[in-house]
Amino acid sequence: MLCSRTQRVRIDDCYSNPTPVKSGIPQGSVLGPLLFVIYINDLPDVCHDLCSLYLFADDAKMYKVISQTSDLALLTKASQALLEWCDKWCMQLNADKCKALTIGKSTSLGISTSTTFDIPYNGVTLHLEHISSMKDLGITIDSNLNFKEHIYAKIKVSFCMLAIINRNFCKLDKDTFKLLYKSLVRSHLEYGHSVWNPYRIGVISDIERVQKRATRMVKGCKNLT
């Protein structure tokens, strides 16, 4: 960890006054990610009896099944425990990057997806934006778990990659196209597919449009079914 270190800001040839660094790790270091994981390793223990919390690198996800009003109170209490841990170890949360997502129907419990999730702490209330969808490890998760936003975003990216291939490669044989398609198009379209794999005919047809357009770009495959 950092010990007896200072930091300053440089703009062209001008430097600010050095300021002591009280916590953190050096950016760009080899051991940095490992040291950070060790630093926050006990974070899940703070609220293990209140809710579930999972860590991935510097990303933390806290969740709880809300079946009654008391569950919502426990989730708020767990959030307060997390803020207390952050104060103890000098790690301030960026509230603008912290979001609240409700999955499923919860109107009966008074949870509205159009409002904020409020966490009272030390006389101040932290307001977390209540969103309808968010990206997690490259997959957009929505409140209804239909993954339409993610699917159509990937379809759009795939069509863009096909346009780039078509614009930069005038003559394509089957082997070259297969290599380009698998690396530049299919990799986008199939990432995390075990999570968002659709079952509705309309969405499946929209995904298949990518491959149908792709085969038309190869000589000898344009007229095939």
N, C-alpha and C positions, 0 to 999 in steps of 0.2 A: 504494500500500500504506500501511499505518498507519505513522506516524512521530510520535514524541513524543506519543502519545495515552495516556489513562488511561480506566478504566471503573470504575463503582461500581454498587451495587445499592440500589434504593429500595423500601422497604416503608412505605406510607402517607406520613408526613412524615419518616421516618427514613432516613438515608443511611449506607452503609458507607464505610470509608476508601477513597480512590482507589487503584487498583492499575495499574501500567504494563502496557500491552498490547504484547507483544513481536512478535506476528505476527497475520495475518488481514486482513480488510477490513471496512469499516463495513457493518452490516446495513441493508437498505432503500435502498441507494444505486443510482443508475442504472448506474454503471460497475462496481459490485460483481461481478456475474456474469462480465463480460468480464475483469476483473482476476484473478478466481479461476481462470478457464480458462487465462490466461497463466501464472499461478503454478504450475499443475500440468501444463503443456503437455508437459514432458519426462518425465513419469512413465512412459509406455509404453516409452521408450528404456531404462529401467532393466532390464527383463527381456525385451526383444524377442528375444534369442537363446535364451531359456529357455522361454517360453510366450507366449500371446497375451493382450493386455490392451486393453480398449476403455473409453473414457470417454464419459459423457453427463452434462453439467453437473457435479454433485458426486458422481456415481455411477460407480464403477469396477468392471469385471468382468474377472477373470482366469480363463483356462481353458486346458486342455491335454488332448489326446487321450492317454489312459493305455492303452497296449497292452502294456507290460511294466513291471516293477518300477522300472527306472531312470527311466522317465517320471515316476513319482510322486516320486522324489528330486529331479528337476529342478523340479517344481512347488513342492516345499518350498523349494528354493533360490531360486526366483523370489519366493516369499512373503517370504523373509528379505531379499532385495534391496529389496523394497518397504518393509519395516519400516525398513531402513537409510536409505532415501530420506526417509521420514517423520521420522526422528530428525534428519537433516541439515537439513531445512527446517522444523523445529519444528511439525510437523503430526501430532498424536497421533491414532491410530485408536481408534475406539470398538469394542472387541471384541464387545460385545453386539449391535451392528448388523452385524457381519461374519459371514456364513454360508458354509457349504460345501455344495454340491449335487452329487451324483453322478448323471449321466444314463446309463442303460443298466445292464447287468449287469457287476459288477466283483468278485464274490466270489472269483474265482480269483486276484486280485491282493491279497487280504487287506484290501480296503476295505469297511468296514461302515457302512451308513447310520445305524446306531443309536449310533455313537460320535462322538467329536469329531475334528476335523482339527487335529493338533498341529503348531505351528511353533516349534522351539527358536530363541531369539535372545537373545544377551548373557546367557547363564546362566539365562534365564527362558523357560518354555514358554507360548506363547499358544495357548489352546484355542478353536477356532472350532466352534460348534455345527453338527453334520451334520444337515441337514434333508432331508425328502423332497419339499418343494415350496416355491416362493417366488414373490413377485410382482415382476415386472420390467416397468417402463413400462406398468403397468395390466393385464398378462397374467400369470396364474398358471402357472408352468412347473413340472411335476412330473418326478420321476426317470424315469418311463416314457414321457413325452411323449405321453400320451393326452389331456391337457388336460381331463379330466372335472371336476376341481375348479373350474377356471375356467368351464367351460360351465354347470354347474349353479348356480354363484354368479351368473352373468349371467342365467340363467333366473329365479332367485329375485328379483333386482332388477327384472327386466322385469315380473313379476307384481305386485310392489309398486307400480310406477309405474302399471300398469293400474288397480289398486285406487284409487290417488290420483285418477286421471282420472275413474273411475266415481263416486267419492264427491263430487267437486267440480263435476262437469258433469252436470246431470240430463238435459238434452236435447242430444243430439249429432247434428249433420248430418254427412254424409260428408266434406265439405271440412274442417270444423273438426277432426273426429277424425283425418283423415289428417295434418293439421299437428301435432297433439298426439302422435300415434303415432310419426311420424318423428323428432320432436325429443326426446321423453322416453323412448320405449321402444326403438325401432329403433337409436338411437344407442348405447345400452348393448349391445344384442344383437349388433351387427355390428362393434364396435370390434376392430380387429386380427384380423378373421376369416380373413384370408389365412394367418395363423400357425396358428390352432387349428381350422380348418374340419374337422368330423368326417366320417368315412366309414362309421360303424356306423349301421345302420338305427334301433336303439333310441334312440340319442342324437339323431339327426336328427328322429325323431318327437317327442321331448321338447321340442326347440327349436320345432317347428312348433305345439306346443300353445299357445305364446304368441300367435301370430297367430290361431289358431282361437278362443281366448277373446276376443281383441280384436274380431274381426268380429261377435261376438254382442252387443257393446255398442252397435252402430250399428243404428238402426231401419231395417228393410228388408233387413238382411243376416243376421238371426238364423237363418233357416231355409235359408240357402244352403249348398251343399257347400263 
